[in-house]
Amino acid sequence: MSSQDYAEMIEIPVSSCEMVSTPQVKKSRKNNKIVKKFNKKIRALFTPKKKTESSYEPEPTTNSSVEYTQDITKALTVKESGHRLNLITVQVATIFILAIGILVTNIFWQDSGINNLLRSVFASEKVEVDQRNYDVFDAFAPSKNEVKLTSGIMKIQNKGAVYSPCDGFISEVTYNGKYTITVSHSDNYKTIIYGADYCYIQEGDNVFLSTPVAYSLEGGCEVAMYNQNQLITNYALDNGKIVWQN
């Protein structure tokens, strides 16, 4: 069926039903570029930007915020200083109360625990006193060579080493052509060696039975023992041992 026949059938003018075809226009490359550029800008507007650390810029601080921060700092400083003052006050008060307590206990309670503690801390060091007498010591002859005993004086006959009769310490050493050596065994008991040619020790040294303290070249060195500065005479020599006699 032609278009004219169709128009006559629906009773409309033939001229109004003419179909006009419009030639297609090809898109140019220039139009494509413009469209792409436009689409890119649209996407950029609606796509949220990601913030990075490098691109972040803090908001400028206003004068009011600075003043507010300074006020807070001052308030905290004042509060901290107040706490320190309170702590110092408590410490001073505690020390004062302790001092009063010690004073009261010293007056009214002489044997209190704190008084005993203070005495043990501040008391001067006690010097031990050795009150032993000669007759409690085991003593021996001062030489391995021949020793002659006369009225409490032991005289060494030959040259050789000179020993202390028993353990002790050197309390004095003097020299006047010959050595005089004092050995203290206790506060009461001591030995004095006269006429030694050589001295092996010095003041303050400890001495023992097996350690020589001096040397005699030609003999004639004498040894005497004293108790409370009195010459001891009531003893005898028995095979190199000193025997006390009552």
Biotite code that builds the C-alpha atoms (Angstrom):
import biotite.structure as struc

atoms = struc.array([
    struc.Atom([0.000, 0.000, 0.000], chain_id="A", res_id=1, res_name="MET", atom_name="CA", element="C"),
    struc.Atom([1.347, 3.388, -0.953], chain_id="A", res_id=2, res_name="SER", atom_name="CA", element="C"),
    struc.Atom([1.359, 6.368, 1.323], chain_id="A", res_id=3, res_name="SER", atom_name="CA", element="C"),
    struc.Atom([-1.272, 8.072, -0.747], chain_id="A", res_id=4, res_name="GLN", atom_name="CA", element="C"),
    struc.Atom([-3.643, 5.100, -0.490], chain_id="A", res_id=5, res_name="ASP", atom_name="CA", element="C"),
    struc.Atom([-3.078, 5.054, 3.321], chain_id="A", res_id=6, res_name="TYR", atom_name="CA", element="C"),
    struc.Atom([-3.853, 8.740, 3.607], chain_id="A", res_id=7, res_name="ALA", atom_name="CA", element="C"),
    struc.Atom([-7.048, 8.414, 1.659], chain_id="A", res_id=8, res_name="GLU", atom_name="CA", element="C"),
    struc.Atom([-8.130, 5.525, 3.832], chain_id="A", res_id=9, res_name="MET", atom_name="CA", element="C"),
    struc.Atom([-7.832, 7.518, 7.123], chain_id="A", res_id=10, res_name="ILE", atom_name="CA", element="C"),
    struc.Atom([-9.208, 10.632, 5.427], chain_id="A", res_id=11, res_name="GLU", atom_name="CA", element="C"),
    struc.Atom([-6.316, 13.016, 5.980], chain_id="A", res_id=12, res_name="ILE", atom_name="CA", element="C"),
    struc.Atom([-4.701, 15.130, 3.340], chain_id="A", res_id=13, res_name="PRO", atom_name="CA", element="C"),
    struc.Atom([-1.983, 13.411, 1.454], chain_id="A", res_id=14, res_name="VAL", atom_name="CA", element="C"),
    struc.Atom([0.376, 16.372, 1.772], chain_id="A", res_id=15, res_name="SER", atom_name="CA", element="C"),
    struc.Atom([0.336, 16.244, 5.575], chain_id="A", res_id=16, res_name="SER", atom_name="CA", element="C"),
    struc.Atom([1.474, 12.677, 5.627], chain_id="A", res_id=17, res_name="CYS", atom_name="CA", element="C"),
    struc.Atom([4.550, 13.122, 3.622], chain_id="A", res_id=18, res_name="GLU", atom_name="CA", element="C"),
    struc.Atom([7.594, 11.802, 5.392], chain_id="A", res_id=19, res_name="MET", atom_name="CA", element="C"),
    struc.Atom([10.705, 13.846, 5.161], chain_id="A", res_id=20, res_name="VAL", atom_name="CA", element="C"),
    struc.Atom([13.948, 12.156, 5.878], chain_id="A", res_id=21, res_name="SER", atom_name="CA", element="C"),
    struc.Atom([16.784, 14.264, 7.320], chain_id="A", res_id=22, res_name="THR", atom_name="CA", element="C"),
    struc.Atom([20.202, 13.354, 6.242], chain_id="A", res_id=23, res_name="PRO", atom_name="CA", element="C"),
    struc.Atom([22.446, 12.160, 9.084], chain_id="A", res_id=24, res_name="GLN", atom_name="CA", element="C"),
    struc.Atom([25.267, 14.456, 9.991], chain_id="A", res_id=25, res_name="VAL", atom_name="CA", element="C"),
    struc.Atom([28.474, 12.808, 10.944], chain_id="A", res_id=26, res_name="LYS", atom_name="CA", element="C"),
    struc.Atom([30.053, 13.895, 14.254], chain_id="A", res_id=27, res_name="LYS", atom_name="CA", element="C"),
    struc.Atom([33.326, 15.554, 13.785], chain_id="A", res_id=28, res_name="SER", atom_name="CA", element="C"),
    struc.Atom([36.395, 14.726, 15.843], chain_id="A", res_id=29, res_name="ARG", atom_name="CA", element="C"),
    struc.Atom([36.392, 18.211, 17.249], chain_id="A", res_id=30, res_name="LYS", atom_name="CA", element="C"),
    struc.Atom([32.928, 17.680, 18.766], chain_id="A", res_id=31, res_name="ASN", atom_name="CA", element="C"),
    struc.Atom([34.124, 14.429, 20.396], chain_id="A", res_id=32, res_name="ASN", atom_name="CA", element="C"),
    struc.Atom([36.991, 16.226, 22.089], chain_id="A", res_id=33, res_name="LYS", atom_name="CA", element="C"),
    struc.Atom([34.712, 18.943, 23.432], chain_id="A", res_id=34, res_name="ILE", atom_name="CA", element="C"),
    struc.Atom([32.270, 16.353, 24.808], chain_id="A", res_id=35, res_name="VAL", atom_name="CA", element="C"),
    struc.Atom([35.045, 14.418, 26.549], chain_id="A", res_id=36, res_name="LYS", atom_name="CA", element="C"),
    struc.Atom([36.481, 17.563, 28.070], chain_id="A", res_id=37, res_name="LYS", atom_name="CA", element="C"),
    struc.Atom([33.051, 18.579, 29.309], chain_id="A", res_id=38, res_name="PHE", atom_name="CA", element="C"),
    struc.Atom([32.405, 15.137, 30.844], chain_id="A", res_id=39, res_name="ASN", atom_name="CA", element="C"),
    struc.Atom([35.789, 15.247, 32.599], chain_id="A", res_id=40, res_name="LYS", atom_name="CA", element="C"),
    struc.Atom([34.958, 18.575, 34.225], chain_id="A", res_id=41, res_name="LYS", atom_name="CA", element="C"),
    struc.Atom([31.566, 17.271, 35.347], chain_id="A", res_id=42, res_name="ILE", atom_name="CA", element="C"),
    struc.Atom([33.184, 14.221, 36.987], chain_id="A", res_id=43, res_name="ARG", atom_name="CA", element="C"),
    struc.Atom([35.741, 16.420, 38.712], chain_id="A", res_id=44, res_name="ALA", atom_name="CA", element="C"),
    struc.Atom([33.014, 18.574, 40.222], chain_id="A", res_id=45, res_name="LEU", atom_name="CA", element="C"),
    struc.Atom([31.075, 15.665, 41.702], chain_id="A", res_id=46, res_name="PHE", atom_name="CA", element="C"),
    struc.Atom([34.008, 13.463, 42.782], chain_id="A", res_id=47, res_name="THR", atom_name="CA", element="C"),
    struc.Atom([35.137, 14.181, 46.459], chain_id="A", res_id=48, res_name="PRO", atom_name="CA", element="C"),
    struc.Atom([38.811, 15.045, 46.899], chain_id="A", res_id=49, res_name="LYS", atom_name="CA", element="C"),
    struc.Atom([40.984, 12.819, 49.166], chain_id="A", res_id=50, res_name="LYS", atom_name="CA", element="C"),
    struc.Atom([42.844, 14.728, 51.870], chain_id="A", res_id=51, res_name="LYS", atom_name="CA", element="C"),
    struc.Atom([46.494, 13.835, 52.333], chain_id="A", res_id=52, res_name="THR", atom_name="CA", element="C"),
    struc.Atom([48.839, 14.732, 55.182], chain_id="A", res_id=53, res_name="GLU", atom_name="CA", element="C"),
    struc.Atom([50.905, 16.912, 52.900], chain_id="A", res_id=54, res_name="SER", atom_name="CA", element="C"),
    struc.Atom([47.880, 18.815, 51.578], chain_id="A", res_id=55, res_name="SER", atom_name="CA", element="C"),
    struc.Atom([46.305, 19.332, 55.027], chain_id="A", res_id=56, res_name="TYR", atom_name="CA", element="C"),
    struc.Atom([46.627, 22.825, 56.378], chain_id="A", res_id=57, res_name="GLU", atom_name="CA", element="C"),
    struc.Atom([45.393, 23.563, 59.885], chain_id="A", res_id=58, res_name="PRO", atom_name="CA", element="C"),
    struc.Atom([43.026, 26.357, 60.376], chain_id="A", res_id=59, res_name="GLU", atom_name="CA", element="C"),
    struc.Atom([44.684, 29.565, 61.485], chain_id="A", res_id=60, res_name="PRO", atom_name="CA", element="C"),
    struc.Atom([44.578, 30.131, 65.207], chain_id="A", res_id=61, res_name="THR", atom_name="CA", element="C"),
    struc.Atom([42.702, 33.182, 66.239], chain_id="A", res_id=62, res_name="THR", atom_name="CA", element="C"),
    struc.Atom([43.774, 35.522, 69.001], chain_id="A", res_id=63, res_name="ASN", atom_name="CA", element="C"),
    struc.Atom([40.865, 34.418, 71.147], chain_id="A", res_id=64, res_name="SER", atom_name="CA", element="C"),
    struc.Atom([41.944, 30.735, 71.078], chain_id="A", res_id=65, res_name="SER", atom_name="CA", element="C"),
    struc.Atom([45.537, 31.695, 72.006], chain_id="A", res_id=66, res_name="VAL", atom_name="CA", element="C"),
    struc.Atom([44.307, 33.705, 74.965], chain_id="A", res_id=67, res_name="GLU", atom_name="CA", element="C"),
    struc.Atom([42.066, 30.842, 76.044], chain_id="A", res_id=68, res_name="TYR", atom_name="CA", element="C"),
    struc.Atom([45.014, 28.397, 75.920], chain_id="A", res_id=69, res_name="THR", atom_name="CA", element="C"),
    struc.Atom([47.177, 30.764, 77.953], chain_id="A", res_id=70, res_name="GLN", atom_name="CA", element="C"),
    struc.Atom([44.450, 31.097, 80.575], chain_id="A", res_id=71, res_name="ASP", atom_name="CA", element="C"),
    struc.Atom([44.183, 27.304, 80.898], chain_id="A", res_id=72, res_name="ILE", atom_name="CA", element="C"),
    struc.Atom([47.985, 26.989, 81.264], chain_id="A", res_id=73, res_name="THR", atom_name="CA", element="C"),
    struc.Atom([48.057, 29.630, 83.981], chain_id="A", res_id=74, res_name="LYS", atom_name="CA", element="C"),
    struc.Atom([45.218, 27.932, 85.831], chain_id="A", res_id=75, res_name="ALA", atom_name="CA", element="C"),
    struc.Atom([46.966, 24.557, 85.723], chain_id="A", res_id=76, res_name="LEU", atom_name="CA", element="C"),
    struc.Atom([50.258, 26.117, 86.921], chain_id="A", res_id=77, res_name="THR", atom_name="CA", element="C"),
    struc.Atom([48.539, 27.802, 89.865], chain_id="A", res_id=78, res_name="VAL", atom_name="CA", element="C"),
    struc.Atom([46.787, 24.553, 90.742], chain_id="A", res_id=79, res_name="LYS", atom_name="CA", element="C"),
    struc.Atom([50.042, 22.567, 90.610], chain_id="A", res_id=80, res_name="GLU", atom_name="CA", element="C"),
    struc.Atom([51.877, 25.107, 92.776], chain_id="A", res_id=81, res_name="SER", atom_name="CA", element="C"),
    struc.Atom([49.008, 24.948, 95.249], chain_id="A", res_id=82, res_name="GLY", atom_name="CA", element="C"),
    struc.Atom([49.379, 21.155, 95.474], chain_id="A", res_id=83, res_name="HIS", atom_name="CA", element="C"),
    struc.Atom([53.124, 21.539, 96.080], chain_id="A", res_id=84, res_name="ARG", atom_name="CA", element="C"),
    struc.Atom([52.555, 24.056, 98.848], chain_id="A", res_id=85, res_name="LEU", atom_name="CA", element="C"),
    struc.Atom([50.027, 21.730, 100.475], chain_id="A", res_id=86, res_name="ASN", atom_name="CA", element="C"),
    struc.Atom([52.476, 18.799, 100.293], chain_id="A", res_id=87, res_name="LEU", atom_name="CA", element="C"),
    struc.Atom([55.295, 20.859, 101.835], chain_id="A", res_id=88, res_name="ILE", atom_name="CA", element="C"),
    struc.Atom([52.945, 22.006, 104.605], chain_id="A", res_id=89, res_name="THR", atom_name="CA", element="C"),
    struc.Atom([52.000, 18.411, 105.409], chain_id="A", res_id=90, res_name="VAL", atom_name="CA", element="C"),
    struc.Atom([55.654, 17.349, 105.507], chain_id="A", res_id=91, res_name="GLN", atom_name="CA", element="C"),
    struc.Atom([56.637, 20.214, 107.822], chain_id="A", res_id=92, res_name="VAL", atom_name="CA", element="C"),
    struc.Atom([53.704, 19.448, 110.111], chain_id="A", res_id=93, res_name="ALA", atom_name="CA", element="C"),
    struc.Atom([54.658, 15.756, 110.222], chain_id="A", res_id=94, res_name="THR", atom_name="CA", element="C"),
    struc.Atom([58.269, 16.562, 111.136], chain_id="A", res_id=95, res_name="ILE", atom_name="CA", element="C"),
    struc.Atom([57.079, 18.952, 113.865], chain_id="A", res_id=96, res_name="PHE", atom_name="CA", element="C"),
    struc.Atom([54.768, 16.313, 115.351], chain_id="A", res_id=97, res_name="ILE", atom_name="CA", element="C"),
    struc.Atom([57.559, 13.714, 115.336], chain_id="A", res_id=98, res_name="LEU", atom_name="CA", element="C"),
    struc.Atom([59.926, 16.135, 117.068], chain_id="A", res_id=99, res_name="ALA", atom_name="CA", element="C"),
    struc.Atom([57.344, 16.847, 119.769], chain_id="A", res_id=100, res_name="ILE", atom_name="CA", element="C"),
    struc.Atom([56.736, 13.102, 120.191], chain_id="A", res_id=101, res_name="GLY", atom_name="CA", element="C"),
    struc.Atom([60.457, 12.389, 120.594], chain_id="A", res_id=102, res_name="ILE", atom_name="CA", element="C"),
    struc.Atom([60.823, 15.210, 123.117], chain_id="A", res_id=103, res_name="LEU", atom_name="CA", element="C"),
    struc.Atom([57.886, 13.972, 125.187], chain_id="A", res_id=104, res_name="VAL", atom_name="CA", element="C"),
    struc.Atom([59.107, 10.361, 125.190], chain_id="A", res_id=105, res_name="THR", atom_name="CA", element="C"),
    struc.Atom([62.610, 11.503, 126.193], chain_id="A", res_id=106, res_name="ASN", atom_name="CA", element="C"),
    struc.Atom([61.142, 13.270, 129.194], chain_id="A", res_id=107, res_name="ILE", atom_name="CA", element="C"),
    struc.Atom([58.512, 10.794, 130.368], chain_id="A", res_id=108, res_name="PHE", atom_name="CA", element="C"),
    struc.Atom([59.618, 7.425, 128.929], chain_id="A", res_id=109, res_name="TRP", atom_name="CA", element="C"),
    struc.Atom([63.365, 6.914, 129.095], chain_id="A", res_id=110, res_name="GLN", atom_name="CA", element="C"),
    struc.Atom([63.340, 3.285, 127.928], chain_id="A", res_id=111, res_name="ASP", atom_name="CA", element="C"),
    struc.Atom([61.015, 3.714, 124.944], chain_id="A", res_id=112, res_name="SER", atom_name="CA", element="C"),
    struc.Atom([61.793, 1.964, 121.683], chain_id="A", res_id=113, res_name="GLY", atom_name="CA", element="C"),
    struc.Atom([62.566, 5.202, 119.847], chain_id="A", res_id=114, res_name="ILE", atom_name="CA", element="C"),
    struc.Atom([64.933, 6.318, 122.613], chain_id="A", res_id=115, res_name="ASN", atom_name="CA", element="C"),
    struc.Atom([66.782, 3.016, 122.456], chain_id="A", res_id=116, res_name="ASN", atom_name="CA", element="C"),
    struc.Atom([66.988, 3.326, 118.675], chain_id="A", res_id=117, res_name="LEU", atom_name="CA", element="C"),
    struc.Atom([68.378, 6.861, 118.886], chain_id="A", res_id=118, res_name="LEU", atom_name="CA", element="C"),
    struc.Atom([70.922, 5.783, 121.482], chain_id="A", res_id=119, res_name="ARG", atom_name="CA", element="C"),
    struc.Atom([72.102, 2.935, 119.284], chain_id="A", res_id=120, res_name="SER", atom_name="CA", element="C"),
    struc.Atom([72.432, 5.249, 116.265], chain_id="A", res_id=121, res_name="VAL", atom_name="CA", element="C"),
    struc.Atom([74.048, 8.268, 117.897], chain_id="A", res_id=122, res_name="PHE", atom_name="CA", element="C"),
    struc.Atom([75.955, 6.626, 120.735], chain_id="A", res_id=123, res_name="ALA", atom_name="CA", element="C"),
    struc.Atom([79.722, 6.839, 120.437], chain_id="A", res_id=124, res_name="SER", atom_name="CA", element="C"),
    struc.Atom([81.526, 3.626, 119.588], chain_id="A", res_id=125, res_name="GLU", atom_name="CA", element="C"),
    struc.Atom([82.446, 1.678, 122.671], chain_id="A", res_id=126, res_name="LYS", atom_name="CA", element="C"),
    struc.Atom([86.076, 0.708, 123.059], chain_id="A", res_id=127, res_name="VAL", atom_name="CA", element="C"),
    struc.Atom([86.428, -2.887, 124.083], chain_id="A", res_id=128, res_name="GLU", atom_name="CA", element="C"),
    struc.Atom([88.539, -3.388, 127.159], chain_id="A", res_id=129, res_name="VAL", atom_name="CA", element="C"),
    struc.Atom([90.577, -6.559, 127.604], chain_id="A", res_id=130, res_name="ASP", atom_name="CA", element="C"),
    struc.Atom([91.216, -6.986, 131.312], chain_id="A", res_id=131, res_name="GLN", atom_name="CA", element="C"),
    struc.Atom([92.793, -10.457, 131.132], chain_id="A", res_id=132, res_name="ARG", atom_name="CA", element="C"),
    struc.Atom([95.820, -11.100, 133.293], chain_id="A", res_id=133, res_name="ASN", atom_name="CA", element="C"),
    struc.Atom([98.946, -13.003, 132.245], chain_id="A", res_id=134, res_name="TYR", atom_name="CA", element="C"),
    struc.Atom([98.060, -16.328, 133.915], chain_id="A", res_id=135, res_name="ASP", atom_name="CA", element="C"),
    struc.Atom([95.209, -17.103, 131.462], chain_id="A", res_id=136, res_name="VAL", atom_name="CA", element="C"),
    struc.Atom([97.592, -17.113, 128.463], chain_id="A", res_id=137, res_name="PHE", atom_name="CA", element="C"),
    struc.Atom([99.593, -20.022, 127.065], chain_id="A", res_id=138, res_name="ASP", atom_name="CA", element="C"),
    struc.Atom([103.085, -18.528, 126.705], chain_id="A", res_id=139, res_name="ALA", atom_name="CA", element="C"),
    struc.Atom([106.379, -19.870, 125.265], chain_id="A", res_id=140, res_name="PHE", atom_name="CA", element="C"),
    struc.Atom([110.056, -18.968, 125.346], chain_id="A", res_id=141, res_name="ALA", atom_name="CA", element="C"),
    struc.Atom([110.976, -16.059, 123.030], chain_id="A", res_id=142, res_name="PRO", atom_name="CA", element="C"),
    struc.Atom([113.739, -17.996, 121.212], chain_id="A", res_id=143, res_name="SER", atom_name="CA", element="C"),
    struc.Atom([114.409, -21.486, 119.873], chain_id="A", res_id=144, res_name="LYS", atom_name="CA", element="C"),
    struc.Atom([117.979, -21.181, 121.105], chain_id="A", res_id=145, res_name="ASN", atom_name="CA", element="C"),
    struc.Atom([119.154, -21.337, 124.712], chain_id="A", res_id=146, res_name="GLU", atom_name="CA", element="C"),
    struc.Atom([117.307, -18.921, 127.018], chain_id="A", res_id=147, res_name="VAL", atom_name="CA", element="C"),
    struc.Atom([118.563, -18.164, 130.560], chain_id="A", res_id=148, res_name="LYS", atom_name="CA", element="C"),
    struc.Atom([115.930, -17.043, 133.110], chain_id="A", res_id=149, res_name="LEU", atom_name="CA", element="C"),
    struc.Atom([117.076, -14.744, 135.912], chain_id="A", res_id=150, res_name="THR", atom_name="CA", element="C"),
    struc.Atom([114.595, -12.969, 138.261], chain_id="A", res_id=151, res_name="SER", atom_name="CA", element="C"),
    struc.Atom([111.883, -12.839, 135.591], chain_id="A", res_id=152, res_name="GLY", atom_name="CA", element="C"),
    struc.Atom([114.246, -11.705, 132.793], chain_id="A", res_id=153, res_name="ILE", atom_name="CA", element="C"),
    struc.Atom([114.767, -14.125, 129.870], chain_id="A", res_id=154, res_name="MET", atom_name="CA", element="C"),
    struc.Atom([118.167, -13.587, 128.221], chain_id="A", res_id=155, res_name="LYS", atom_name="CA", element="C"),
    struc.Atom([118.807, -15.066, 124.782], chain_id="A", res_id=156, res_name="ILE", atom_name="CA", element="C"),
    struc.Atom([122.336, -16.533, 124.701], chain_id="A", res_id=157, res_name="GLN", atom_name="CA", element="C"),
    struc.Atom([122.968, -16.940, 120.965], chain_id="A", res_id=158, res_name="ASN", atom_name="CA", element="C"),
    struc.Atom([122.155, -15.091, 117.789], chain_id="A", res_id=159, res_name="LYS", atom_name="CA", element="C"),
    struc.Atom([118.839, -15.824, 116.146], chain_id="A", res_id=160, res_name="GLY", atom_name="CA", element="C"),
    struc.Atom([115.217, -14.749, 115.709], chain_id="A", res_id=161, res_name="ALA", atom_name="CA", element="C"),
    struc.Atom([113.250, -13.366, 118.631], chain_id="A", res_id=162, res_name="VAL", atom_name="CA", element="C"),
    struc.Atom([109.573, -14.231, 119.069], chain_id="A", res_id=163, res_name="TYR", atom_name="CA", element="C"),
    struc.Atom([106.678, -12.909, 121.139], chain_id="A", res_id=164, res_name="SER", atom_name="CA", element="C"),
    struc.Atom([105.774, -15.249, 124.066], chain_id="A", res_id=165, res_name="PRO", atom_name="CA", element="C"),
    struc.Atom([102.118, -15.273, 122.864], chain_id="A", res_id=166, res_name="CYS", atom_name="CA", element="C"),
    struc.Atom([99.815, -13.557, 120.402], chain_id="A", res_id=167, res_name="ASP", atom_name="CA", element="C"),
    struc.Atom([99.340, -9.789, 120.570], chain_id="A", res_id=168, res_name="GLY", atom_name="CA", element="C"),
    struc.Atom([99.988, -6.562, 118.672], chain_id="A", res_id=169, res_name="PHE", atom_name="CA", element="C"),
    struc.Atom([102.914, -4.145, 118.499], chain_id="A", res_id=170, res_name="ILE", atom_name="CA", element="C"),
    struc.Atom([102.069, -1.134, 120.671], chain_id="A", res_id=171, res_name="SER", atom_name="CA", element="C"),
    struc.Atom([105.478, 0.604, 120.558], chain_id="A", res_id=172, res_name="GLU", atom_name="CA", element="C"),
    struc.Atom([108.836, 0.450, 118.725], chain_id="A", res_id=173, res_name="VAL", atom_name="CA", element="C"),
    struc.Atom([111.821, 2.624, 119.661], chain_id="A", res_id=174, res_name="THR", atom_name="CA", element="C"),
    struc.Atom([115.424, 2.665, 118.413], chain_id="A", res_id=175, res_name="TYR", atom_name="CA", element="C"),
    struc.Atom([118.535, 3.870, 120.236], chain_id="A", res_id=176, res_name="ASN", atom_name="CA", element="C"),
    struc.Atom([121.356, 1.893, 118.624], chain_id="A", res_id=177, res_name="GLY", atom_name="CA", element="C"),
    struc.Atom([119.246, -1.174, 119.466], chain_id="A", res_id=178, res_name="LYS", atom_name="CA", element="C"),
    struc.Atom([115.522, -1.825, 119.110], chain_id="A", res_id=179, res_name="TYR", atom_name="CA", element="C"),
    struc.Atom([113.095, -1.912, 122.026], chain_id="A", res_id=180, res_name="THR", atom_name="CA", element="C"),
    struc.Atom([109.780, -3.525, 121.074], chain_id="A", res_id=181, res_name="ILE", atom_name="CA", element="C"),
    struc.Atom([106.606, -3.628, 123.181], chain_id="A", res_id=182, res_name="THR", atom_name="CA", element="C"),
    struc.Atom([104.017, -6.337, 122.469], chain_id="A", res_id=183, res_name="VAL", atom_name="CA", element="C"),
    struc.Atom([100.591, -5.914, 124.127], chain_id="A", res_id=184, res_name="SER", atom_name="CA", element="C"),
    struc.Atom([98.653, -9.117, 124.815], chain_id="A", res_id=185, res_name="HIS", atom_name="CA", element="C"),
    struc.Atom([95.818, -7.444, 126.784], chain_id="A", res_id=186, res_name="SER", atom_name="CA", element="C"),
    struc.Atom([95.273, -4.171, 128.603], chain_id="A", res_id=187, res_name="ASP", atom_name="CA", element="C"),
    struc.Atom([97.070, -5.671, 131.619], chain_id="A", res_id=188, res_name="ASN", atom_name="CA", element="C"),
    struc.Atom([99.617, -8.062, 130.141], chain_id="A", res_id=189, res_name="TYR", atom_name="CA", element="C"),
    struc.Atom([102.546, -7.101, 127.839], chain_id="A", res_id=190, res_name="LYS", atom_name="CA", element="C"),
    struc.Atom([106.049, -8.183, 126.796], chain_id="A", res_id=191, res_name="THR", atom_name="CA", element="C"),
    struc.Atom([109.062, -5.921, 126.163], chain_id="A", res_id=192, res_name="ILE", atom_name="CA", element="C"),
    struc.Atom([112.024, -7.044, 124.018], chain_id="A", res_id=193, res_name="ILE", atom_name="CA", element="C"),
    struc.Atom([115.257, -5.170, 124.705], chain_id="A", res_id=194, res_name="TYR", atom_name="CA", element="C"),
    struc.Atom([118.452, -4.921, 122.628], chain_id="A", res_id=195, res_name="GLY", atom_name="CA", element="C"),
    struc.Atom([117.359, -6.385, 119.269], chain_id="A", res_id=196, res_name="ALA", atom_name="CA", element="C"),
    struc.Atom([119.629, -5.655, 116.284], chain_id="A", res_id=197, res_name="ASP", atom_name="CA", element="C"),
    struc.Atom([116.847, -5.899, 113.653], chain_id="A", res_id=198, res_name="TYR", atom_name="CA", element="C"),
    struc.Atom([113.110, -5.260, 113.802], chain_id="A", res_id=199, res_name="CYS", atom_name="CA", element="C"),
    struc.Atom([110.729, -7.015, 111.420], chain_id="A", res_id=200, res_name="TYR", atom_name="CA", element="C"),
    struc.Atom([107.505, -5.252, 112.393], chain_id="A", res_id=201, res_name="ILE", atom_name="CA", element="C"),
    struc.Atom([106.056, -1.786, 113.038], chain_id="A", res_id=202, res_name="GLN", atom_name="CA", element="C"),
    struc.Atom([103.567, -0.267, 115.454], chain_id="A", res_id=203, res_name="GLU", atom_name="CA", element="C"),
    struc.Atom([100.013, -1.568, 115.013], chain_id="A", res_id=204, res_name="GLY", atom_name="CA", element="C"),
    struc.Atom([101.018, -4.941, 113.514], chain_id="A", res_id=205, res_name="ASP", atom_name="CA", element="C"),
    struc.Atom([99.558, -8.152, 114.880], chain_id="A", res_id=206, res_name="ASN", atom_name="CA", element="C"),
    struc.Atom([102.068, -10.775, 115.973], chain_id="A", res_id=207, res_name="VAL", atom_name="CA", element="C"),
    struc.Atom([101.804, -14.521, 116.531], chain_id="A", res_id=208, res_name="PHE", atom_name="CA", element="C"),
    struc.Atom([103.900, -17.223, 118.133], chain_id="A", res_id=209, res_name="LEU", atom_name="CA", element="C"),
    struc.Atom([105.255, -18.495, 114.808], chain_id="A", res_id=210, res_name="SER", atom_name="CA", element="C"),
    struc.Atom([106.189, -15.038, 113.449], chain_id="A", res_id=211, res_name="THR", atom_name="CA", element="C"),
    struc.Atom([109.589, -13.541, 114.386], chain_id="A", res_id=212, res_name="PRO", atom_name="CA", element="C"),
    struc.Atom([109.461, -9.915, 115.451], chain_id="A", res_id=213, res_name="VAL", atom_name="CA", element="C"),
    struc.Atom([113.194, -9.193, 115.758], chain_id="A", res_id=214, res_name="ALA", atom_name="CA", element="C"),
    struc.Atom([116.697, -10.610, 115.349], chain_id="A", res_id=215, res_name="TYR", atom_name="CA", element="C"),
    struc.Atom([119.731, -10.691, 117.651], chain_id="A", res_id=216, res_name="SER", atom_name="CA", element="C"),
    struc.Atom([123.212, -10.883, 116.072], chain_id="A", res_id=217, res_name="LEU", atom_name="CA", element="C"),
    struc.Atom([125.447, -11.709, 119.027], chain_id="A", res_id=218, res_name="GLU", atom_name="CA", element="C"),
    struc.Atom([122.983, -12.780, 121.659], chain_id="A", res_id=219, res_name="GLY", atom_name="CA", element="C"),
    struc.Atom([122.384, -10.776, 124.778], chain_id="A", res_id=220, res_name="GLY", atom_name="CA", element="C"),
    struc.Atom([118.833, -9.751, 123.753], chain_id="A", res_id=221, res_name="CYS", atom_name="CA", element="C"),
    struc.Atom([116.551, -9.718, 126.826], chain_id="A", res_id=222, res_name="GLU", atom_name="CA", element="C"),
    struc.Atom([112.789, -10.317, 127.150], chain_id="A", res_id=223, res_name="VAL", atom_name="CA", element="C"),
    struc.Atom([110.645, -9.317, 130.131], chain_id="A", res_id=224, res_name="ALA", atom_name="CA", element="C"),
    struc.Atom([106.914, -9.694, 130.808], chain_id="A", res_id=225, res_name="MET", atom_name="CA", element="C"),
    struc.Atom([104.728, -7.287, 132.797], chain_id="A", res_id=226, res_name="TYR", atom_name="CA", element="C"),
    struc.Atom([101.228, -7.424, 134.278], chain_id="A", res_id=227, res_name="ASN", atom_name="CA", element="C"),
    struc.Atom([99.701, -4.043, 135.176], chain_id="A", res_id=228, res_name="GLN", atom_name="CA", element="C"),
    struc.Atom([103.216, -2.594, 134.678], chain_id="A", res_id=229, res_name="ASN", atom_name="CA", element="C"),
    struc.Atom([104.636, -4.958, 137.306], chain_id="A", res_id=230, res_name="GLN", atom_name="CA", element="C"),
    struc.Atom([107.477, -7.320, 136.295], chain_id="A", res_id=231, res_name="LEU", atom_name="CA", element="C"),
    struc.Atom([106.281, -10.940, 136.252], chain_id="A", res_id=232, res_name="ILE", atom_name="CA", element="C"),
    struc.Atom([108.692, -13.228, 138.091], chain_id="A", res_id=233, res_name="THR", atom_name="CA", element="C"),
    struc.Atom([106.570, -16.172, 139.198], chain_id="A", res_id=234, res_name="ASN", atom_name="CA", element="C"),
    struc.Atom([107.103, -18.478, 136.215], chain_id="A", res_id=235, res_name="TYR", atom_name="CA", element="C"),
    struc.Atom([109.574, -21.103, 134.980], chain_id="A", res_id=236, res_name="ALA", atom_name="CA", element="C"),
    struc.Atom([110.732, -22.461, 131.598], chain_id="A", res_id=237, res_name="LEU", atom_name="CA", element="C"),
    struc.Atom([109.946, -26.094, 130.811], chain_id="A", res_id=238, res_name="ASP", atom_name="CA", element="C"),
    struc.Atom([111.132, -27.359, 127.393], chain_id="A", res_id=239, res_name="ASN", atom_name="CA", element="C"),
    struc.Atom([110.432, -24.021, 125.743], chain_id="A", res_id=240, res_name="GLY", atom_name="CA", element="C"),
    struc.Atom([107.123, -23.434, 127.494], chain_id="A", res_id=241, res_name="LYS", atom_name="CA", element="C"),
    struc.Atom([106.451, -20.822, 130.171], chain_id="A", res_id=242, res_name="ILE", atom_name="CA", element="C"),
    struc.Atom([104.814, -22.326, 133.246], chain_id="A", res_id=243, res_name="VAL", atom_name="CA", element="C"),
    struc.Atom([103.020, -19.936, 135.571], chain_id="A", res_id=244, res_name="TRP", atom_name="CA", element="C"),
    struc.Atom([103.615, -20.471, 139.288], chain_id="A", res_id=245, res_name="GLN", atom_name="CA", element="C"),
    struc.Atom([101.297, -19.261, 142.029], chain_id="A", res_id=246, res_name="ASN", atom_name="CA", element="C"),
])
